[in-house]
Amino acid sequence: MTASTRPTTSSEPSGPAPAPPSRRTPASPARTARRSRLARLDMRVTPYVFVSPFFLLFFLVGLFPILYTAWVSLHDWDLIRGQGDFVGLANFEFVLGSDNFYKALRNTFSIFLLSSVPQVIAAILIAYVLDANLRAKTFWRMGVLVPFIVAPVAVSLIFTKIFADQSGLVNNVLMGVGLPAIEWHSDALAAHFAIATMVNFRWTGYNALIFLAAMQAIPREIYEAAIIDGTGRMRRFLHVTVPMLRPTIIFVVITSTIGGLQIFDEPRMFDTGGQGGASRQWMTMTMYLYELGWGPQISFGRASAVAWLLFLIIIAIGILNFLITKRIAHSGGPAKGTR
Amino acid sequence: MKFTRRTALAASAATAATAAIAGCSSSSGGGDGGSGGGDIELTVATFNEFGYEDLFAKYEAENPGVTITHKKAATADDARANLMTGLAAGSGLADVEGVEVGWWAELLQYADVFEDLTDPELEGRWLDWKVEAATVDGKLVGYGTDIGPEAIAYRADLFEKAGLPTDRTEVAELLTGDWETYFEAGRQFTEATGIPWFDGAGGTFNGMVQQLTHPYETADGTPVPLAENADVKAIYDLLVEYKDISGGMTQWEEDWTASFQSDGFATMLCPPWMMGPLSGNADGVEGWDIADVFPGGGGNWGGSYLAVPSQGKNVEEAKKLAAWLTAPAQQAAAFAAVGAFPSQLEALESEEVTSSVNPFFNDAPVGEIFSERATAIEVQPFMGPNFFVINTVVADAITRWDGDGVDPAESWEQALTAYDELGLA
């Protein structure tokens, strides 16, 4: 740096007297300007350079595939042969004209609601209990995370034994107490419930830990103030704990929405055929995508069309989430006011 | 510098030489051919149990310089997904790939990605229908390994309760004839015991449809509209007529597996490879036996091939290995090891096969029975690229009334709608 700037310094007419060679040359005004410009640039650019690896990777493995999928969806695209004729929106027409698409949409949302809603409620309650003064705290906290470590396929194997139509545990118990057996693999809603149970089994503990962390960040003085005000346990939970958890609840809802709309492992493993039942009672969007792309039709074009439709649906739900979040943030006065 | 340039030159000369050799020795070309005399690494991809573990060691011993790596997938589905992905990517496949017979339906349209394995010396090695199923326009794309000739497995103890004959030759006589004979015997059985005759309509349908020469498509691959497919509708209607004697279970499902322990049904269609799962599921249950009979003649269910993808580096060596593995002696050894029933005429008559008995099935001479069943097979159904799409539509329709309680006529209507939605015509 200094070496390259030296000629400029010597040519400056109004420059200060040359310093003894042993000492560093003091900066000229022009050099200072340049330096500060560089420093400013450094300040401005460096953060972007540091975050750029993520974005470069994202462009490579995120954005590019998304755009390429759009390109594929406009073609007659075979799994093995690759690119075929340009067909315009014919693949989208096929998908949107197919009953199975709407079945998949229905099933996905049904399973999503049956899993996410109870999951968030149960996770908050579990976190609340874990937040209390328990013996062997770490043991209980790790305990709720154990189901999360189990691979989804293993979870499915266990639950197919529980939810088998004739030989399953649940139906044996039901029939044992004189109730009619539930047709888990025939009735769509029953199947959704069974699949949602697997999802809940796996994710509730994980979400509970997130809520627990958020709960422990709530200042204890607020509780003390509430206790002095004479509120009961129940009111403290509903009017202090839950409002203070709002940002965390929003985070969990958004992540479970994205996960829930892409659900695949559990419904695919729900029977051995893996197609979502004879009437597609539990075929989700991703299973439909898989069936079109890798099933007997081996049509990547159609599968890509489904992928894009799913992408648009997730974006739509994401925007909806964002709008609701904004409204909650605006109306979330009390939580902020207490600070 | 000099050193690397020299080696590079030598290497390119060697490549040219081997390319020339490969060009001379085979007209099919494709890959680089065998690399002259050096170490050759071959990979073989299989699934489930092919019974090749000991044979690989033997081949390596007989062919110095050849190293075989075995890639074994847990399930056929995993192997199929891997094969499809590898073919799509144009690389990453094993030198020799195991292919299940059903996959040809989709793969034969891409026959050019596999090596032509036609070899006059090997003519007459296999059962005719086995070879035909892997031949497209005179090009043989796979060497047959095992087959699945179907017989009837039955519960002798339950037969006795119903007053039916229990001895396997008498049972064979009782059930000889068409499917109606089989179902009528079943009705008699179910009326006497209240136990379903067969496991489920889906599995039985599978056996019946495999006896049609052109189940869903004409010889040139044009799909027959389901509404006009009289053969398939006839099978569908026959199964509906005998709905009451079906166990209503889908094969491999939890309930199906459990029903072996609870007298869930009395008979099932049984290819040789089914003996393993059956005896496993019915562990501790006594009375299972196998009769040398199959309704409507013979029928095949499953069996595999070895194919050589053209993307491999050592296609010539891979062909040699595939031919060796599927030779009668090796397949007889595989049968002895894991029960993969050979598709080679000579192996079917070999001592290892014919003398084999299965203690679980009341010491039935299964080798003899299945050899007999293999020769009874006359047709291998034509499976075009649309076979599985249409078959799934019909199989779903059957599951709807067999398992889910939907009205059969309504279910057929739904199948017709589903067929139209495929947009095949």
Boltz contact constraints between the chains, C-beta under 6 A:
constraints:
  - contact:
      token1: [A, 79]
      token2: [B, 84]
      max_distance: 6.0
  - contact:
      token1: [A, 79]
      token2: [B, 88]
      max_distance: 6.0
  - contact:
      token1: [A, 80]
      token2: [B, 87]
      max_distance: 6.0
  - contact:
      token1: [A, 80]
      token2: [B, 88]
      max_distance: 6.0
  - contact:
      token1: [A, 80]
      token2: [B, 110]
      max_distance: 6.0
  - contact:
      token1: [A, 98]
      token2: [B, 421]
      max_distance: 6.0
  - contact:
      token1: [A, 160]
      token2: [B, 254]
      max_distance: 6.0
  - contact:
      token1: [A, 161]
      token2: [B, 254]
      max_distance: 6.0
  - contact:
      token1: [A, 164]
      token2: [B, 254]
      max_distance: 6.0
  - contact:
      token1: [A, 164]
      token2: [B, 255]
      max_distance: 6.0
  - contact:
      token1: [A, 165]
      token2: [B, 255]
      max_distance: 6.0
  - contact:
      token1: [A, 166]
      token2: [B, 255]
      max_distance: 6.0
  - contact:
      token1: [A, 167]
      token2: [B, 255]
      max_distance: 6.0
  - contact:
      token1: [A, 167]
      token2: [B, 258]
      max_distance: 6.0
  - contact:
      token1: [A, 186]
      token2: [B, 404]
      max_distance: 6.0
  - contact:
      token1: [A, 271]
      token2: [B, 253]
      max_distance: 6.0
  - contact:
      token1: [A, 272]
      token2: [B, 252]
      max_distance: 6.0
  - contact:
      token1: [A, 272]
      token2: [B, 253]
      max_distance: 6.0
  - contact:
      token1: [A, 278]
      token2: [B, 396]
      max_distance: 6.0
  - contact:
      token1: [A, 278]
      token2: [B, 399]
      max_distance: 6.0
  - contact:
      token1: [A, 278]
      token2: [B, 400]
      max_distance: 6.0
  - contact:
      token1: [A, 278]
      token2: [B, 404]
      max_distance: 6.0
  - contact:
      token1: [A, 279]
      token2: [B, 400]
      max_distance: 6.0
  - contact:
      token1: [A, 296]
      token2: [B, 388]
      max_distance: 6.0
  - contact:
      token1: [A, 296]
      token2: [B, 389]
      max_distance: 6.0
  - contact:
      token1: [A, 297]
      token2: [B, 389]
      max_distance: 6.0
